[in-house]
């Protein structure tokens, strides 16, 4: 491993992932036993989770409630630092501080001062080495090419519609600058691969996630040279480009099946009925006449497996498949200069989940960790985003930069999902999601979250959030950190299919009608995106600070604090309830507050 990558891995383990113990398990999050207030688990393993939680607890209950755990601190830090040769001086310093003749309170203060300084020094070093950190503050605009209707968008802006060129050849510099002008710096072109024909779903051209060739550009969208030109134009405009990587499955007539049928979960047919496969399988024959029963692509839920019946399941117990998939992902960066990958259903191919779903023994190394480290060894700026609804820590350990911020996940220290918390309209749950976002955006050693109010899998925001749509959108779009926005939301477009709740269904033909915008939605999103961009420019990569208040009022909010500042440059407040709410709060640490009224489902951006 490259020395820089090796050092980066060490820093991530010390800061947020946890170092390895002799029993082959990682050091986990520290558990605080607060006098009179029970247990509190740090939000992550490592120094960052420990330091962050201790600081929050001291603010809430005072250091006196934690003094009795001083020796526990020492044991935890010793376990964490012991495996890393580079941390031995720090380990000795912790030992010496704990065995000094000072009083318990003095030892506590000196120990935590040292640990905070040491943690900050490692954080600074990691930030200087981690070249894919750009994605943690990226504004990502997702495009569904088949439905995007580029000509219609140009016509709605009173521009020439263009010719009949394929999508990537036709997508010009001004089209890219239009997206950049909304405040985005990254384009995710979703579903650019050739789509399988066998069992193709619907009448619109099939699911973009039933992939016939993971290494090719869909010829309906253009040639490889067309796509290369699109990426080049985006880079010239100061934009980055990400694409999908779909590891779990392929189309039922994929190139992989022609070249490597053994890459798939399969079994030999029953001689008595070779063309009548068991449930969950489909019959397949090679050109040479070899017959197999192949598993449909699937996912495990509550002990049973559900299937996508237009796909075939790849087998990640095979080292040869792992190498080939890593080669293909690397080739997209080599050939086209793409900047990152959104990894579809990433958690399905973690070893434990794959074994649980399919009953196979797996290689000791996680495929996703192997993939990410392989690509970043030669292309360290390449970012990886996990679509995931479980296994946050495991994916962070694999090296993902961002993970979907959708739902709650079971893990030590908890994880409240951003999207589902907003949808709930529960102020306590939303505040918990903001607290989690504050930590994830502060820490540098583990994955951060990708926030959104919509994407190609979800129903349109107005159908999900109802009268709370604008408050949810404001909280999300102004949020420091990675943000995802689905192209066409800015005009309120929504045309769900008869069997799909998506605003742009896969199964039925649909094109965005840019000339028939919801004027109120367009005005709101335009103003909100402009406000978000202005605040980010003014505050220069602000950090998120959750706002806490006494009592149980319905409002929620956060502050945006510029680097090197203690007072916020802006506060974002919202009311997820059906009644107006009086706001009267003051935060002594931030030295700011606000008094006012938020109407039902109302919001405010306050610049003190």
PyMOL commands that set and color helices and strands:
alter all, ss='L'
color gray80, all
select helices_A, chain A and resi 3-17+46-61+63-65+67-82+85-98+104-129+133-137+145-148+150-156+167-170+173-181+224-236+255-259+261-263+271-273+319-336+346-349+351-358+367-378+392-398+418-424+427-442+461-477+489-491+519-539
alter helices_A, ss='H'
color red, helices_A
select strands_A, chain A and resi 31-34+38-41+139-144+186-190+240-245+249-251+266-267+281-285+291-301+304-313+340-343+383-386+402-404+448-452+482-486+543-546+555-561+570-575+581-587+592-598+603-606
alter strands_A, ss='S'
color yellow, strands_A
deselect
rebuild
show_as cartoon
